């Protein structure tokens, strides 16, 4: 922030023209944006893979290939998958995998399902933003605005497994009651939707605060420059 102030001061003492004012606004705007934390993106919700979702800041939202899918192997066995996005908790992705399994059982008038096997297909990744410089010149003044580079690592959770659906309870390991699991999954879905709504509100506040700081900061520096010159 000290370097930003020095740049602003340099603009102030070198220029009182319109070009100088534009330079001030530009430096303040870039400085505020580079120092502000972007709110996290939307978590993946319970939906069919490929169905419309909620967009994120960097193509990282619920519009990515998140959601459930399945392949019918025989009359009572399915291969079920659920993939989240980089904001999805691993446990929640597994719950949604079970939720889809329960929904398939219910759709086939079955009360129970058995997870025969499940594979964790989660993948690790990273997102890098910033790390560049923007040269600017106006009214004989030139400067370079540096936007710091940040890298965020994350894991995209994904589960695929074979499930068997049936009616008579077996009392074996990895057996689930379809109605109970489906209700749990719907509660988690509602929670995820509420989170995404709150996140959207946070994004709107982020934009308003960024614009507010830029305009407010510009007004202050213009007063500092123009009052001593008797232009106000």
C-alpha positions in Angstrom: 0.0 0.0 0.0 2.9 2.4 0.6 4.0 2.0 -3.0 0.4 2.8 -4.1 0.4 6.0 -2.1 3.8 7.0 -3.5 2.4 6.6 -7.1 -0.7 8.6 -6.2 1.5 11.4 -4.8 3.7 11.4 -7.9 0.6 11.9 -10.0 -0.6 14.7 -7.7 2.5 16.8 -7.9 3.1 16.2 -11.6 -0.3 16.8 -13.0 -3.5 18.7 -12.3 -4.9 18.1 -15.8 -7.7 15.8 -16.8 -5.1 13.3 -17.8 -3.7 13.4 -14.3 -7.1 12.9 -12.8 -7.6 9.8 -15.0 -4.3 8.5 -13.9 -5.3 8.8 -10.2 -8.6 7.0 -10.8 -6.8 4.2 -12.7 -4.2 3.7 -10.0 -6.8 3.7 -7.2 -9.1 1.3 -9.0 -6.3 -1.2 -9.7 -5.0 -0.9 -6.2 -8.3 -1.5 -4.6 -9.1 -4.5 -6.8 -5.7 -6.1 -6.2 -6.0 -5.7 -2.4 -9.6 -7.0 -2.2 -10.5 -10.7 -1.6 -13.0 -12.1 -4.1 -15.7 -14.0 -2.3 -15.7 -17.8 -2.8 -17.7 -19.3 -5.6 -20.9 -21.4 -5.5 -20.8 -25.0 -4.2 -22.1 -27.8 -6.3 -25.7 -28.7 -5.6 -27.7 -31.9 -6.1 -28.6 -31.9 -9.8 -28.2 -34.0 -12.9 -24.8 -33.6 -14.5 -25.0 -31.1 -17.3 -28.1 -29.3 -15.9 -27.9 -25.5 -15.5 -26.3 -24.3 -12.3 -24.9 -21.1 -10.8 -22.0 -19.3 -12.4 -18.8 -18.4 -10.5 -16.1 -15.8 -10.9 -13.6 -17.8 -12.9 -15.8 -20.5 -14.6 -15.7 -22.4 -11.4 -19.3 -22.4 -10.4 -22.0 -25.0 -10.4 -22.1 -24.8 -14.2 -19.0 -27.0 -14.3 -19.6 -30.7 -15.0 -20.8 -31.2 -11.5 -23.8 -33.3 -10.5 -24.9 -36.9 -10.7 -25.1 -39.5 -13.4 -25.8 -43.3 -13.6 -25.6 -46.3 -15.9 -28.0 -49.2 -15.5 -26.0 -52.5 -15.4 -28.9 -54.8 -14.9 -32.4 -54.8 -13.4 -31.2 -54.0 -9.8 -27.7 -52.8 -10.2 -26.5 -49.3 -11.2 -23.2 -47.5 -11.5 -23.7 -44.1 -9.9 -21.5 -41.1 -9.9 -21.4 -37.7 -8.3 -18.9 -34.9 -9.0 -18.7 -31.6 -7.1 -16.7 -28.5 -7.8 -13.7 -26.9 -6.1 -15.9 -25.5 -3.3 -17.6 -28.8 -2.5 -16.7 -30.6 0.7 -15.7 -34.2 0.2 -18.2 -35.5 2.6 -21.0 -33.6 0.9 -20.1 -35.1 -2.5 -20.3 -38.6 -1.0 -23.7 -37.8 0.6 -25.0 -36.7 -2.8 -23.6 -40.0 -4.3 -25.7 -41.8 -1.8 -28.7 -39.5 -2.4 -28.8 -40.4 -6.1 -28.5 -44.1 -5.2 -31.5 -43.7 -2.8 -33.5 -41.8 -5.5 -32.9 -44.6 -8.0 -34.1 -47.1 -5.4 -37.2 -45.1 -4.6 -38.0 -44.7 -8.3 -37.9 -48.5 -8.7 -40.2 -49.0 -5.6 -37.2 -50.4 -3.6 -36.7 -49.6 0.1 -33.0 -50.4 0.4 -29.8 -50.2 -1.5 -26.4 -51.7 -1.0 -23.1 -50.0 -2.0 -21.2 -52.8 -3.6 -18.1 -50.7 -4.2 -17.1 -47.1 -4.4 -14.1 -45.3 -5.9 -12.9 -41.9 -4.8 -12.0 -40.2 -8.1 -11.3 -36.7 -6.6 -8.8 -34.6 -8.4 -6.4 -31.9 -7.2 -6.0 -28.6 -9.0 -5.0 -25.0 -8.6 -6.1 -21.5 -9.8 -3.6 -18.7 -10.3 -4.8 -15.1 -10.7 -2.9 -11.8 -11.0 0.8 -11.8 -11.5 0.9 -9.2 -14.2 1.8 -5.5 -14.6 -0.3 -2.8 -16.3 1.7 0.2 -17.8 -0.1 3.5 -17.8 0.9 6.9 -19.0 -1.0 10.2 -19.3 -0.1 13.9 -19.4 3.6 13.2 -19.5 3.3 10.9 -16.4 3.9 7.2 -16.7 3.8 4.4 -14.1 3.3 0.6 -13.8 0.6 -0.9 -11.7 1.6 -4.3 -10.3 -1.2 -6.8 -9.6 0.2 -9.5 -7.2 -0.1 -13.2 -8.1 -2.0 -15.5 -5.9 -2.4 -19.3 -6.3 -5.2 -21.3 -4.6 -5.0 -25.1 -4.4 -8.2 -27.2 -4.2 -9.6 -30.6 -4.6 -12.7 -31.4 -6.7 -14.4 -34.4 -5.0 -15.9 -37.1 -7.1 -17.3 -40.6 -6.3 -18.3 -43.5 -8.5 -19.6 -46.8 -7.4 -21.9 -49.7 -8.0 -25.1 -50.0 -6.0 -27.8 -52.7 -5.8 -31.4 -51.9 -5.0 -33.9 -54.3 -3.3 -36.8 -54.4 -0.8 -36.1 -56.9 1.9 -33.6 -55.6 4.5 -30.4 -57.7 4.7 -28.7 -56.2 7.7 -25.3 -56.1 6.0 -22.5 -53.5 5.9 -23.0 -50.6 3.5 -26.7 -51.1 3.3 -28.8 -48.0 3.4 -32.5 -47.2 3.8 -33.5 -45.3 0.7 -36.1 -42.9 2.3 -33.8 -41.8 5.1 -30.8 -41.2 2.9 -32.9 -39.3 0.3 -34.3 -37.0 3.0 -30.8 -36.3 4.3 -29.7 -35.5 0.8 -32.6 -33.0 0.2 -31.7 -31.2 3.4 -28.1 -30.9 2.3 -29.3 -29.7 -1.1 -31.4 -26.9 0.5 -28.4 -25.9 2.6 -26.2 -25.7 -0.5 -28.8 -23.5 -2.3 -29.1 -21.2 0.7 -25.3 -20.9 0.8 -25.2 -20.0 -2.9 -27.8 -17.3 -2.4 -25.8 -15.8 0.5 -22.7 -16.0 -1.7 -24.5 -14.1 -4.5 -25.3 -11.4 -1.9 -21.7 -11.3 -0.8 -20.6 -10.8 -4.5 -22.9 -7.9 -4.9 -21.6 -6.3 -1.7 -18.0 -6.9 -3.0 -18.7 -5.0 -6.2 -20.4 -2.1 -4.4 -17.6 -1.9 -1.8 -14.9 -2.0 -4.5 -16.6 0.8 -6.5 -17.2 2.8 -3.3 -13.6 2.6 -2.1 -12.4 3.6 -5.6 -14.8 6.6 -5.9 -14.2 7.6 -2.3 -10.4 7.3 -2.6 -10.4 9.3 -5.8 -12.5 12.1 -4.2 -10.1 12.4 -1.3 -7.0 12.7 -3.5 -8.7 15.1 -5.8 -9.4 17.3 -2.8 -5.8 17.1 -1.7 -4.7 18.1 -5.2 -7.2 20.8 -6.2 -7.7 22.6 -2.9 -4.1 23.9 -2.6 -4.3 25.0 -6.3 -7.4 27.0 -5.6 -9.4 25.0 -8.2 -12.2 24.2 -5.8 
